[in-house]
Amino acid sequence: MEQRSKWGTNLGFLLAAIGSAVGLGNIWRFPYVAYENGGGAFLIPYFVALLTAGIPILMLEFALGHHREASAPKAFRHIDPKWEWLGWWAVLFVLFGISMYYIVIIGWCGNYMLFSLTNAWGDDPNAFFFTKFLQVPFDQAEQAPAGDQVWSLAGFRWPIAIAVSLIWLVNWAIAYGGVEKGIERAVKVMMPILFLITVTIIAWALTLEGAGKGIRHYVTPDFDKITDLKVWIAAYGQIFFSLSLGFGIMIAYSSYLSRNANIFKNSLIVGFSNSFYEVCAGFGVFSILGYMATRQNCDINEVVSDGIGLAFVAYPKAISILPGGRAFGFLFFLLLIIAGISSTISIIEAFTAAVLDKFSLSRKKVITTICVLGFLGSLLFTTNVGLLWLDIVDHFLNQYGLITVGIVEALVVGWLYRTDLLKAHIVANLGLSGTRHKLFNYVVLQLWMYCIRFVTPVALGIAIVHSLIREFATPYAGYPISGVIVLGVGWLLVTHIFAFGLSGLPWREQAEG
């Protein structure tokens, strides 16, 4: 039996946890979500969501993993063996789902980092991305991918497949080294580089003509939207997804901490660092968009876009006209690559921790097997219809898989577990005594448990019901029902079945006994 891994320092843990939280969505999703949902006014529901759901669940996962020195399946098994499947389901669909297509997107970034040096996309980045690079079936009339062609397979896109193999190789090399000598060493290099590049890009962008115009669109508050339920759903969704909650990652990462770690302090640092990063990244994003709008003499609405459209269409347009644009493009896509890898290694580690907790296996063999299987799975998203498959799988795993895990996790821990044990564990390493101890225990932790028991399940429940209503009204994004059922619902069901299968296998202490 291998000895359980440990972080060398608390700083290493913090950098790894922040690295897991800070991903592509912080850079290309948050600014658009804020812009669409009230600009500066969106920060009100956003920080309410952070304080009532984000940090409470983060602290719950940190405390659960640290208290039991356990991965997600083992931690839930300690609560009640019948809930072990929940931990397995989380780490299964995150690894064999989210990480597989997420690494493909990182592979796109690798290609585009090189394309930036030559402006390979030419005068039409939209056509280049969809029809030349991805070769996705395209609807010329709609100027968008043809979703009804979801089954029109026509082979792999080898530049993407090669990039994906390299990204998986990097993940394997980092994870293979272990927690302290692999992941911790890697994040101590990657995270300072990530922050340095981010600061450089933001500072550069703020000096551009029209930057103020973009920033005004980003932060100008529209308080009328605060009363819109969709804005609050967007805020809770953004917080939940951006903090890697429900992935099983934070439970595993905290299980490697020293016994005297301050769970409360670590939760605040990780939660606020993630939010600070994505709010700041928005200034860089909208400064660039403001520059584009000024140069093209158009409104900001005509250049702003979300997610994939921002990174692979809008930004390449900007790179083509920016002073020093090629250097900017190289740095921007390098930033996305680093942010992506710091997240994917955490996904690999969450599943690895679960397997090693349950079975007497070699860590290095587990890591190698996981990465080989993950790479083979990623190839599904490197075909000409990979973008369509990615879109469907991403929608269902995020909107239903992660939110379901979050709801059940909050209910199980909040209502079934002896929460006084977690409270005592959190307080133990705070160094408080007397009145301060009582104040923290009866005020802070009571509010924390109130959020876990009531606020989080209700907020996430409203979000999932809202999504289901839209789902029943019309198939997601106009995709054929076969694609939605097989790739969306099917992916959730298959991983669910495997989760129950793994939870039914004997634990190593049972086998050895």
C-alpha positions in Angstrom: 0.0 0.0 0.0 1.5 3.4 -1.0 1.7 6.1 1.6 -0.8 8.9 1.1 0.7 11.9 -0.7 1.1 15.3 1.0 1.6 18.8 -0.1 5.1 20.1 0.7 3.7 23.5 1.7 0.3 25.2 2.2 1.4 27.7 -0.6 1.7 24.7 -3.0 -1.9 23.6 -2.1 -3.2 27.2 -2.5 -1.6 27.6 -5.9 -2.9 24.2 -7.0 -6.4 25.0 -5.8 -6.4 28.4 -7.4 -5.0 26.9 -10.6 -7.8 24.4 -10.7 -10.4 27.2 -10.2 -8.8 29.6 -12.7 -9.5 28.2 -16.1 -10.6 29.2 -19.6 -14.0 30.2 -18.3 -12.5 33.0 -16.1 -11.0 34.6 -19.1 -13.5 34.1 -21.9 -16.8 33.5 -20.0 -17.1 35.8 -17.0 -16.6 39.1 -18.8 -19.4 38.3 -21.2 -21.7 37.0 -18.5 -21.2 40.2 -16.5 -21.7 42.4 -19.6 -25.0 40.5 -20.5 -26.3 40.6 -16.9 -26.1 44.2 -15.8 -22.4 45.1 -16.1 -21.2 46.5 -12.8 -24.6 45.8 -11.2 -23.9 42.0 -11.8 -21.2 42.1 -9.2 -23.9 42.4 -6.5 -25.6 39.0 -7.2 -22.1 37.6 -8.1 -20.6 38.4 -4.7 -23.8 37.3 -2.9 -23.5 34.0 -4.7 -19.8 33.8 -3.8 -20.6 34.4 -0.1 -23.7 32.2 0.1 -22.8 29.3 -2.1 -19.2 29.5 -3.5 -17.2 29.8 -0.3 -19.6 27.7 1.8 -19.4 24.7 -0.6 -15.7 25.3 -1.1 -15.2 25.2 2.7 -17.5 22.1 2.9 -15.4 20.3 0.4 -12.1 21.4 2.0 -13.3 20.3 5.4 -14.7 17.0 4.2 -11.5 16.0 2.4 -9.2 17.2 5.1 -11.2 15.8 8.1 -11.3 12.3 6.6 -8.1 12.5 4.5 -10.2 11.1 1.7 -11.1 11.5 -1.9 -14.7 12.2 -2.9 -16.0 8.6 -2.9 -14.3 7.7 0.4 -15.5 10.9 2.0 -19.1 10.3 1.1 -18.7 6.6 2.1 -17.8 7.8 5.6 -21.0 9.8 5.7 -23.0 6.7 4.6 -21.9 3.9 2.3 -25.0 4.3 0.1 -23.7 7.8 -0.9 -20.3 6.6 -2.2 -21.7 6.6 -5.7 -22.0 10.4 -5.6 -18.3 10.8 -5.2 -17.6 8.3 -8.0 -20.1 9.9 -10.4 -18.5 13.4 -9.9 -14.9 12.2 -10.6 -16.1 9.9 -13.5 -18.0 12.4 -15.7 -15.5 15.1 -14.9 -12.5 13.0 -16.1 -14.2 11.0 -18.8 -16.2 13.9 -20.1 -15.2 17.4 -19.2 -11.4 16.9 -19.2 -11.6 15.0 -22.5 -13.2 17.9 -24.4 -11.5 20.6 -22.3 -8.1 19.3 -23.4 -9.2 19.5 -27.0 -10.0 23.2 -26.5 -6.5 23.6 -25.0 -5.2 21.9 -28.2 -7.0 24.5 -30.3 -5.2 27.1 -28.2 -1.9 25.4 -28.9 -2.5 25.6 -32.6 -3.7 29.3 -32.4 -0.6 30.2 -30.4 1.4 29.3 -33.4 -1.1 30.8 -35.9 -0.7 34.1 -34.0 2.9 34.4 -35.3 1.7 34.5 -38.9 -1.9 35.7 -38.6 -2.8 32.4 -40.4 -6.5 33.1 -40.2 -6.2 35.9 -42.7 -9.1 38.4 -43.2 -11.9 36.1 -42.1 -11.1 34.5 -38.7 -14.7 33.2 -38.5 -14.5 31.2 -41.7 -10.9 30.1 -40.9 -11.9 28.7 -37.5 -15.1 26.8 -38.5 -14.5 25.7 -42.0 -10.7 25.5 -42.4 -9.4 24.7 -39.0 -12.2 22.6 -37.5 -13.8 21.7 -40.8 -17.1 21.5 -39.0 -20.3 21.2 -41.2 -21.2 24.9 -41.7 -24.5 26.6 -42.5 -23.5 29.4 -44.8 -26.9 31.1 -44.5 -26.8 31.2 -40.7 -23.0 31.8 -40.6 -22.8 29.1 -37.9 -22.1 25.4 -37.4 -24.8 23.2 -38.8 -26.1 21.4 -35.7 -28.3 19.0 -37.7 -25.1 17.5 -39.1 -24.0 16.2 -35.7 -23.5 12.6 -37.1 -21.7 13.6 -40.3 -18.3 12.2 -39.3 -15.6 12.7 -41.9 -12.4 11.9 -40.1 -9.9 13.4 -37.6 -8.4 16.8 -37.7 -4.8 15.8 -37.3 -3.4 19.2 -36.2 -5.8 19.1 -33.4 -5.2 15.4 -32.5 -1.5 16.0 -32.4 -1.9 19.0 -30.1 -4.2 17.0 -27.9 -1.7 14.2 -27.6 1.0 16.7 -26.5 -1.4 18.3 -23.9 -2.2 14.8 -22.5 1.6 14.1 -22.4 2.2 17.2 -20.3 -0.6 16.3 -17.9 0.8 12.8 -17.6 4.3 14.0 -16.9 3.1 16.4 -14.2 0.7 13.9 -12.5 3.2 11.1 -12.8 5.6 13.0 -10.5 3.1 12.8 -7.6 1.4 15.5 -5.5 4.5 17.3 -4.1 7.1 16.6 -6.7 4.8 16.7 -9.7 1.7 18.9 -9.2 3.1 21.2 -6.6 6.3 21.9 -8.5 4.4 22.5 -11.7 1.9 25.0 -10.2 4.7 26.9 -8.5 6.1 27.5 -11.9 2.9 27.8 -13.9 0.8 30.1 -11.6 3.4 32.9 -11.3 3.8 32.8 -15.1 0.0 32.9 -15.5 -0.4 35.9 -13.2 2.5 37.7 -14.9 1.1 37.2 -18.4 -2.4 38.3 -17.2 -1.0 41.5 -15.7 1.0 42.1 -18.9 -2.0 41.7 -21.1 -4.3 43.8 -19.0 -1.7 46.6 -18.7 -1.1 46.5 -22.4 -4.8 46.5 -23.2 -5.5 49.5 -21.0 -3.2 51.7 -23.0 -5.1 51.1 -26.3 -7.2 53.6 -28.0 -10.9 53.0 -27.1 -10.0 50.9 -24.0 -12.2 53.2 -21.9 -15.1 52.7 -24.2 -14.9 48.9 -23.7 -14.5 49.2 -19.9 -17.5 51.4 -19.6 -19.6 48.7 -21.3 -18.1 46.2 -18.9 -18.7 47.9 -15.6 -21.5 50.4 -16.2 -24.3 49.2 -13.9 -27.8 48.4 -15.1 -29.6 48.1 -11.8 -32.9 47.2 -13.6 -31.5 43.7 -14.3 -31.0 43.0 -10.6 -34.6 42.0 -10.2 -34.4 39.5 -13.1 -34.2 35.9 -11.9 -32.0 34.9 -14.9 -29.3 37.3 -13.7 -29.2 35.6 -10.3 -29.1 32.2 -11.9 -26.2 33.3 -14.0 -24.4 34.6 -10.9 -24.7 31.3 -9.0 -23.9 29.3 -12.1 -20.7 31.3 -12.8 -19.5 31.0 -9.2 -20.3 27.2 -9.0 -18.5 26.4 -12.3 -15.5 28.7 -11.9 -14.6 27.4 -8.4 -14.5 23.7 -9.6 -17.2 22.8 -7.2 -18.8 19.4 -7.6 -15.7 18.1 -9.4 -14.4 16.1 -6.4 -11.2 18.1 -6.9 -11.2 20.3 -3.8 -12.0 17.2 -1.6 -9.0 15.4 -3.0 -6.7 18.4 -2.9 -7.5 19.2 0.8 -7.0 15.6 1.8 -3.3 16.1 1.1 -2.9 19.0 3.5 -1.1 18.8 6.8 -3.4 18.2 9.8 -2.9 21.8 11.2 -4.1 23.5 8.0 -6.5 26.4 8.4 -9.5 25.3 6.3 -11.5 28.6 6.8 -8.6 30.8 5.8 -7.7 28.6 2.8 -11.3 28.7 1.6 -11.4 32.5 1.7 -8.1 32.8 -0.1 -9.0 30.4 -3.0 -12.6 31.8 -3.3 -11.6 35.5 -3.4 -8.5 34.9 -5.5 -10.6 33.2 -8.2 -13.1 36.0 -8.3 -10.5 38.7 -8.2 -8.8 37.1 -11.1 -11.8 36.9 -13.4 -13.1 40.4 -12.6 -9.6 41.7 -13.4 -9.4 39.6 -16.6 -12.6 41.3 -17.8 -10.8 44.7 -17.9 -8.3 43.2 -20.3 -11.0 41.5 -22.5 -13.2 44.6 -22.8 -10.2 47.0 -23.3 -9.4 44.9 -26.4 -13.0 44.9 -27.5 -13.2 48.6 -27.0 -10.2 49.1 -29.2 -11.7 46.9 -31.9 -15.0 48.9 -31.8 -13.1 52.2 -32.1 -10.9 51.0 -35.0 -13.9 49.7 -36.9 -16.1 52.6 -36.0 -18.9 50.4 -34.7 -20.7 49.8 -31.4 -19.2 47.4 -28.8 -22.2 45.1 -29.3 -21.0 44.3 -32.8 -17.6 43.0 -31.6 -18.4 41.4 -28.2 -18.9 37.6 -28.1 -18.8 34.8 -25.6 -16.5 31.8 -25.0 -15.2 30.1 -28.1 -16.3 33.0 -30.3 -14.3 35.4 -28.2 -11.1 33.4 -28.2 -11.0 32.0 -31.7 -12.9 34.7 -33.7 -13.1 38.1 -32.0 -9.6 38.0 -30.6 -7.9 36.9 -33.8 -9.6 39.9 -35.5 -8.1 42.0 -32.8 -4.6 40.4 -33.1 -4.6 41.3 -36.8 -5.0 45.0 -36.1 -3.3 45.5 -32.8 0.1 47.1 -32.6 2.4 44.2 -31.7 -0.6 42.0 -32.2 1.4 38.8 -33.0 3.2 39.0 -29.6 -0.1 39.7 -27.9 -1.7 36.7 -29.6 1.1 34.4 -28.6 0.9 35.5 -25.0 -2.9 35.3 -24.9 -3.1 31.7 -26.2 -0.2 30.7 -23.9 -2.2 32.1 -21.0 -5.2 30.0 -22.0 -2.9 26.9 -22.3 -1.5 27.4 -18.8 -4.9 28.1 -17.3 -6.3 25.0 -19.0 -3.5 22.7 -17.9 -3.6 23.8 -14.2 -7.3 22.8 -14.3 -6.9 19.5 -16.1 -4.2 18.1 -13.8 -6.5 18.7 -10.9 -9.2 16.6 -12.6 -6.8 13.8 -13.2 -5.7 14.0 -9.5 -9.2 13.9 -8.2 -9.9 10.6 -10.0 -6.5 9.2 -9.2 -7.0 9.9 -5.5 -10.4 8.0 -5.6 -8.8 5.0 -7.3 -5.9 4.8 -4.9 -8.1 5.2 -1.9 -10.2 2.2 -2.9 -7.8 -0.2 -4.6 -4.3 -1.3 -3.8 -2.7 -0.1 -7.1 0.4 1.7 -8.2 -0.1 5.4 -8.6 2.1 5.6 -11.6 0.2 2.8 -13.4 -3.1 4.5 -12.5 -1.9 7.8 -13.9 -0.7 6.2 -17.1 -3.9 4.3 -17.6 -6.0 7.3 -17.0 -4.1 9.5 -19.4 -4.1 6.8 -22.2 -7.9 6.3 -21.8 -8.4 10.1 -21.6 -6.5 10.7 -24.7 -8.4 8.0 -26.6 -11.6 9.7 -25.4 -10.4 13.1 -26.5 -10.0 11.9 -30.0 -13.8 11.8 -30.3 -13.8 15.6 -30.1 -11.0 16.0 -32.7 -13.1 15.0 -35.6 -14.9 17.4 -38.0 -18.0 17.2 -35.8 -16.0 17.5 -32.6 -17.3 21.0 -31.9 -20.9 19.9 -32.1 -20.3 16.9 -29.8 -18.3 19.1 -27.4 -21.1 21.6 -27.2 -23.8 19.0 -26.4 -21.7 17.1 -23.8 -20.5 20.3 -22.2 -24.0 21.6 -21.8 -25.4 18.5 -20.2 -22.5 17.7 -17.9 -22.3 21.3 -16.7 -26.0 22.2 -16.5 -27.2 18.8 -15.0 -24.3 16.7 -13.9 -22.3 19.3 -11.8 -25.4 21.1 -10.5 -27.0 17.7 -9.4 -23.8 16.8 -7.6 -23.8 20.2 -5.9 -27.4 19.9 -4.7 -27.1 16.4 -3.4 -23.7 17.1 -1.8 -25.2 20.1 0.1 -28.2 18.1 1.2 -26.2 15.0 2.2 -23.6 16.9 4.2 -26.0 19.5 5.5 -28.8 17.2 6.7 -27.3 13.7 7.1 -23.8 14.2 8.3 -22.8 15.0 11.9 -22.0 18.6 10.9 -20.7 19.3 14.5 -17.7 17.2 13.6 -16.9 19.4 10.5 -17.5 22.5 12.6 -15.2 21.4 15.3 -12.6 20.4 12.7 -12.7 23.8 11.0 -12.4 25.6 14.4 -9.6 23.4 15.7 -6.9 25.1 13.6 -8.1 28.7 13.9 -6.2 29.4 17.1 -9.3 31.0 18.6 -10.3 30.8 22.3 -12.9 32.2 24.6 -15.4 34.7 23.2 -13.8 34.8 19.8 -14.2 31.0 19.6 -17.8 31.2 20.6 -18.5 34.1 18.2 -17.0 32.2 15.2 -18.7 29.0 16.1 -22.2 30.4 16.7 -22.2 33.1 14.0 -19.9 32.3 11.1 -20.3 28.5 11.2 -24.1 28.8 11.8 -24.4 31.0 8.7 -22.2 28.6 6.8 -24.4 25.6 7.7 -27.6 27.7 6.9 -26.2 28.4 3.4 -25.3 24.7 2.9 -28.7 23.4 4.1 -31.0 26.0 2.5 -29.4 28.7 0.2 -27.2 26.4 -2.0 -29.8 23.7 -2.7 -32.5 26.2 -3.4 -30.4 28.4 -5.7 -29.0 25.4 -7.6 -32.4 23.8 -7.7 -33.9 26.9 -9.3 -31.1 26.9 -11.8 -31.6 23.2 -12.8 -35.4 23.6 -13.0 -35.0 26.7 -15.2 -32.7 24.7 -17.5 -35.1 21.8 -17.7 -38.0 24.1 -18.6 -36.0 25.4 -21.6 -34.9 21.9 -22.5 -38.4 20.5 -22.7 -39.5 23.6 -24.8 -37.0 22.8 -27.5 -34.0 20.5 -28.0 -30.8 22.2 -26.9 -29.5 24.7 -29.5 -31.6 23.1 -32.2 -29.6 19.8 -32.3 -31.4 16.7 -33.4 -33.1 14.8 -30.6 -30.8 11.7 -31.3 -27.7 13.8 -30.6 -29.2 15.3 -27.4 -30.2 11.9 -26.1 -27.0 9.9 -27.1 -24.4 12.5 -26.3 -26.1 14.5 -23.6 -28.4 12.3 -21.6 -26.5 9.2 -22.6 -23.2 10.5 -21.3 -24.7 11.3 -17.9 -26.5 7.9 -17.6 -23.4 5.8 -18.6 -21.1 7.5 -16.1 -23.9 7.2 -13.5 -24.0 3.4 -14.1 -20.2 3.1 -13.8 -20.4 5.1 -10.6 -22.7 2.6 -9.0 -20.6 -0.2 -10.3 -17.4 1.2 -8.8 -19.2 1.9 -5.5 -20.2 -1.8 -5.3 -16.7 -3.1 -5.5 -14.9 -4.0 -2.2 -12.5 -1.5 -0.6 -8.9 -2.6 -0.2 -9.2 -2.8 3.6 -12.2 -5.2 3.1 -10.2 -7.3 0.6 -7.2 -7.4 2.8 -9.3 -8.3 5.9 
